[in-house]
Amino acid sequence: MRRVAARYIAGETLPEALDRLADLARRGHPGIIDVLGEGISDEREARAVATNYTEAASAVASRRLDCYVSVKPTHVGLNISEDLAFELYARIAKHCQGLGLFLRVEMEDHPTTDGTLRVFERLRREHANVGIVLQSRLFRTIDDIDRLARGPLDVRMVKGIYLEPAAIAHTDPIRIREAYVQCVQKLVGRGAKLSLATHDEHLAESCIGILKAAGRATDSYEFQVLLGVREELWARWSAEGHRVRVYVPYGPDWRAYSLRRMKKNPQIVGHVMRKMFSFR
C-alpha cells in the first residue's frame, strides 16, 4: 500500500509537499495543496485540521508558490454540523484571502452534497476567493448548476471518484462523460471560471471545443490533474498552451486516498506488483 501511495501523494509532512510543489513549479505547473483526511467526528480534531490548512497556506505564500488550498467538507466537521464546517471554512478562506490565495470547497459522496452546497453558498456571500467542485456522475448536478446563486462562480468539474447508487448516479462511463460535457456547456453559459479535472483526452477535446466556440480565453479555464497520473498528457496540454495544475495531497492519512485511486484505476495494482517482484 505504501508503494501505491508514493505514486499519488507528496509525502506525510508539509515540507515534503512544499518541495514537490516547488519541483512542479520548476516544470511549469502550478499546484493545489490538500491535507489528506475526511470523515472527522470530533470538533477538536476538525479545528486542528483547519489550523493545519492555515499553516499550509502560510507556507505556500512564504515560498511564493502558485498554488491554492483544497479542503474536503467532512475534514472540517460537516458530519458534526454545517455551522462548524462553515465556521472553519470561513476561517481558512479569510486567512487565504489575506495571503492572496484561493480556497476550493471539495465535494464528497452524495449524502454530503446538500450540506456542502449550502456551506459553499454561505461562504461565497462573504468571500470572493472560494470555489466549488461538481461531479458529473450524479444525476442532480446539471440542476445544481441552475440552483447555484447568480454571480461569479469558480468550478472544478470532475467525473466523481465515489461509487454511487445507480438510482441517483450514472454508472456507465459513456454517460458520465456525456453528463460532464453537458455540465461544462451549462457552466460556460453561466460564465463560470472552469477547472477541467480529467485525464481523459477525448473528453478534454470536447470541452476545449465548447470553450473555443464560446470565445473563452485560455486564462478562463485550466486542466487539473492528479499527482502521478498520465504525465505525458500534462506535457501535451502544456505544449498546446493550456495551463495544467497538479493536485498535491499529503499527510499521514494516505491509505483511504490510495484505495480510492486503486478502485478507480485497478491496473495500478499490477504495475506495483511487477515492480515489487521485478517482473520484466
C-alpha positions as CSV (number, residue, x, y, z in Angstrom):
1,M,0.0,0.0,0.0
2,R,2.8,2.4,0.8
3,R,4.3,1.8,-2.7
4,V,0.9,2.6,-4.2
5,A,0.6,5.8,-2.1
6,A,4.0,7.0,-3.1
7,R,2.7,7.4,-6.7
8,Y,-0.1,9.7,-5.6
9,I,1.0,11.6,-2.5
10,A,3.8,14.1,-1.9
11,G,4.7,12.6,1.5
12,E,3.4,12.7,5.0
13,T,4.7,16.2,6.0
14,L,4.2,19.8,4.9
15,P,7.9,20.3,3.9
16,E,7.6,17.2,1.6
17,A,4.5,18.7,0.0
18,L,6.2,22.1,-0.5
19,D,9.2,20.5,-2.1
20,R,7.0,18.6,-4.5
21,L,5.1,21.8,-5.3
22,A,8.4,23.6,-5.9
23,D,9.6,20.9,-8.3
24,L,6.3,21.0,-10.2
25,A,6.6,24.8,-10.4
26,R,10.1,24.4,-12.0
27,R,8.4,22.2,-14.6
28,G,5.9,24.9,-15.3
29,H,2.9,23.5,-13.3
30,P,1.0,25.4,-10.6
31,G,-0.4,23.3,-7.8
32,I,-3.2,22.5,-5.4
33,I,-2.3,21.6,-1.8
34,D,-4.6,19.1,0.1
35,V,-4.2,17.7,3.6
36,L,-5.4,14.1,3.3
37,G,-8.3,13.1,5.5
38,E,-12.1,13.1,5.8
39,G,-14.9,12.0,8.0
40,I,-13.9,13.9,11.1
41,S,-16.4,13.3,14.0
42,D,-14.6,15.2,16.8
43,E,-14.8,19.0,16.9
44,R,-11.3,19.4,18.4
45,E,-9.9,17.4,15.6
46,A,-11.7,19.4,13.0
47,R,-10.4,22.6,14.5
48,A,-6.9,21.2,14.4
49,V,-7.3,20.3,10.7
50,A,-8.3,23.9,10.0
51,T,-5.1,25.0,11.7
52,N,-3.1,22.6,9.5
53,Y,-4.6,24.2,6.5
54,T,-3.9,27.8,7.6
55,E,-0.3,26.8,8.3
56,A,0.0,25.1,4.9
57,A,-1.4,28.3,3.2
58,S,1.1,30.5,5.0
59,A,3.9,28.2,4.0
60,V,2.8,28.2,0.3
61,A,2.6,32.0,0.4
62,S,6.0,32.4,2.0
63,R,7.6,30.3,-0.7
64,R,5.7,32.3,-3.4
65,L,4.3,29.2,-5.0
66,D,1.4,29.4,-7.5
67,C,-0.8,27.1,-5.5
68,Y,-4.2,27.1,-3.9
69,V,-5.8,25.2,-1.0
70,S,-8.4,22.5,-1.4
71,V,-10.4,21.2,1.6
72,K,-12.9,18.3,2.0
73,P,-16.1,19.3,3.9
74,T,-16.1,16.3,6.3
75,H,-12.4,17.0,7.1
76,V,-13.6,20.3,8.7
77,G,-16.6,18.9,10.5
78,L,-19.5,18.8,8.1
79,N,-20.6,15.5,9.7
80,I,-20.7,17.2,13.0
81,S,-22.6,20.3,11.9
82,E,-22.9,22.7,8.9
83,D,-22.3,25.6,11.2
84,L,-19.0,24.2,12.3
85,A,-17.9,23.4,8.7
86,F,-18.9,27.0,7.7
87,E,-17.0,28.5,10.6
88,L,-13.8,26.6,9.8
89,Y,-14.1,27.1,6.1
90,A,-14.6,30.8,6.7
91,R,-11.5,30.9,8.9
92,I,-9.4,29.3,6.2
93,A,-10.9,31.5,3.5
94,K,-10.2,34.7,5.4
95,H,-6.6,33.5,6.1
96,C,-6.1,32.6,2.4
97,Q,-7.6,35.9,1.2
98,G,-5.1,37.8,3.4
99,L,-2.3,35.8,1.6
100,G,-3.8,36.3,-1.9
101,L,-4.7,32.6,-2.1
102,F,-7.8,30.8,-3.4
103,L,-9.8,28.1,-1.5
104,R,-11.6,25.2,-3.1
105,V,-14.6,23.5,-1.3
106,E,-14.3,19.9,-2.4
107,M,-17.2,17.5,-3.0
108,E,-17.5,14.1,-1.4
109,D,-20.2,11.3,-1.6
110,H,-23.9,12.0,-2.2
111,P,-25.1,12.2,1.5
112,T,-22.9,15.3,1.9
113,T,-23.9,17.1,-1.3
114,D,-26.7,19.3,0.0
115,G,-24.7,20.3,3.1
116,T,-21.6,21.1,1.1
117,L,-23.6,23.3,-1.4
118,R,-25.3,25.1,1.5
119,V,-21.9,25.8,3.2
120,F,-20.4,26.9,-0.2
121,E,-23.3,29.4,-0.8
122,R,-22.8,30.9,2.6
123,L,-19.1,31.2,2.0
124,R,-19.3,32.9,-1.4
125,R,-21.6,35.6,0.0
126,E,-18.8,36.7,2.3
127,H,-15.6,35.6,0.5
128,A,-14.6,36.2,-3.1
129,N,-11.8,33.7,-3.1
130,V,-13.8,30.4,-2.9
131,G,-14.9,27.8,-5.5
132,I,-16.7,24.5,-5.6
133,V,-16.3,21.0,-7.1
134,L,-19.2,19.4,-9.1
135,Q,-19.4,15.8,-10.1
136,S,-20.9,14.7,-13.5
137,R,-21.6,11.2,-12.1
138,L,-24.5,12.5,-10.1
139,F,-27.9,13.0,-11.9
140,R,-28.6,16.1,-9.8
141,T,-25.5,18.1,-10.9
142,I,-26.9,19.5,-14.1
143,D,-29.8,21.0,-12.0
144,D,-27.5,22.0,-9.1
145,I,-25.7,24.4,-11.6
146,D,-29.0,26.2,-12.1
147,R,-29.7,26.3,-8.4
148,L,-26.4,28.0,-7.5
149,A,-26.8,31.7,-6.8
150,R,-26.1,34.2,-9.5
151,G,-22.7,35.9,-9.5
152,P,-19.1,35.0,-10.1
153,L,-18.6,31.2,-10.0
154,D,-15.4,29.1,-10.0
155,V,-16.0,25.3,-10.5
156,R,-13.7,22.3,-10.7
157,M,-15.6,19.9,-12.8
158,V,-14.9,16.2,-12.1
159,K,-16.4,12.9,-13.1
160,G,-16.5,11.8,-9.5
161,I,-14.4,9.2,-7.7
162,Y,-17.1,8.0,-5.2
163,L,-19.1,4.9,-6.3
164,E,-22.7,6.0,-6.0
165,P,-26.1,4.0,-6.2
166,A,-27.4,3.6,-9.8
167,A,-30.7,5.2,-8.6
168,I,-29.0,8.6,-8.3
169,A,-25.9,8.4,-10.4
170,H,-24.6,7.4,-13.8
171,T,-22.7,4.2,-13.7
172,D,-21.8,3.8,-17.4
173,P,-18.6,5.6,-18.3
174,I,-20.1,6.9,-21.5
175,R,-23.0,8.5,-19.7
176,I,-20.7,10.0,-17.1
177,R,-18.6,11.6,-19.9
178,E,-21.7,12.9,-21.7
179,A,-23.0,14.4,-18.5
180,Y,-19.6,16.1,-17.9
181,V,-19.9,17.7,-21.3
182,Q,-23.4,18.9,-20.6
183,C,-22.3,20.4,-17.3
184,V,-19.4,22.2,-18.9
185,Q,-21.8,23.6,-21.6
186,K,-24.1,24.9,-18.9
187,L,-21.2,26.4,-16.8
188,V,-19.8,28.1,-19.8
189,G,-23.2,29.6,-20.4
190,R,-23.2,30.9,-16.9
191,G,-19.8,32.5,-17.4
192,A,-18.1,30.3,-14.7
193,K,-14.4,30.0,-14.5
194,L,-13.6,26.4,-15.1
195,S,-11.1,23.8,-13.9
196,L,-11.4,20.7,-16.0
197,A,-10.2,17.9,-13.8
198,T,-9.7,14.9,-16.1
199,H,-7.1,12.6,-17.6
200,D,-9.5,11.7,-20.4
201,E,-8.0,13.3,-23.6
202,H,-11.2,12.7,-25.7
203,L,-13.3,14.4,-23.0
204,A,-10.8,17.2,-22.9
205,E,-11.0,17.8,-26.6
206,S,-14.8,18.0,-26.4
207,C,-14.6,20.6,-23.6
208,I,-11.9,22.7,-25.4
209,G,-14.2,22.8,-28.4
210,I,-17.0,24.2,-26.3
211,L,-14.7,26.8,-24.7
212,K,-13.3,27.9,-28.1
213,A,-16.8,28.1,-29.6
214,A,-17.8,30.4,-26.7
215,G,-14.8,32.6,-27.4
216,R,-13.2,31.8,-24.0
217,A,-9.6,32.8,-23.5
218,T,-7.2,30.2,-22.2
219,D,-6.9,32.1,-18.9
220,S,-10.6,31.5,-18.2
221,Y,-10.0,27.7,-17.6
222,E,-7.3,25.2,-16.8
223,F,-6.7,21.5,-16.7
224,Q,-6.3,19.9,-13.3
225,V,-4.5,16.6,-12.9
226,L,-3.6,14.2,-10.1
227,L,0.0,13.8,-9.0
228,G,1.4,10.7,-10.6
229,V,-1.2,10.2,-13.2
230,R,-0.5,10.3,-17.0
231,E,2.2,12.9,-17.0
232,E,2.5,12.6,-20.8
233,L,-0.9,14.4,-21.0
234,W,0.4,17.2,-18.9
235,A,3.2,17.8,-21.3
236,R,0.9,17.7,-24.3
237,W,-1.6,20.1,-22.9
238,S,1.1,22.5,-21.7
239,A,2.6,22.4,-25.2
240,E,-0.8,23.3,-26.7
241,G,-0.9,26.4,-24.5
242,H,-3.2,25.1,-21.7
243,R,-2.5,25.7,-18.0
244,V,-2.1,22.4,-16.2
245,R,-2.4,22.5,-12.4
246,V,-1.4,19.5,-10.3
247,Y,-3.3,18.2,-7.2
248,V,-0.7,17.6,-4.5
249,P,-2.1,15.7,-1.4
250,Y,0.0,15.0,1.6
251,G,-0.3,13.7,5.2
252,P,-0.3,10.5,7.3
253,D,-3.9,9.6,6.3
254,W,-2.9,8.3,2.9
255,R,-4.4,4.8,2.9
256,A,-8.1,5.7,2.1
257,Y,-7.0,8.0,-0.7
258,S,-4.8,5.4,-2.2
259,L,-7.6,2.8,-2.0
260,R,-9.9,5.1,-3.9
261,R,-7.3,5.6,-6.6
262,M,-6.8,1.8,-6.9
263,K,-10.5,1.2,-7.2
264,K,-10.7,3.8,-10.0
265,N,-7.6,2.5,-11.7
266,P,-7.1,-1.2,-10.9
267,Q,-4.2,-1.7,-13.4
268,I,-2.0,0.2,-10.9
269,V,-2.1,-2.9,-8.7
270,G,-0.5,-4.9,-11.4
271,H,2.1,-2.2,-12.0
272,V,3.1,-2.2,-8.3
273,M,3.3,-5.9,-8.1
274,R,5.6,-6.1,-11.1
275,K,7.8,-3.5,-9.5
276,M,7.8,-5.4,-6.2
277,F,8.8,-8.7,-7.8
278,S,11.0,-7.2,-10.5
279,F,9.0,-8.8,-13.4
280,R,10.2,-7.7,-16.8
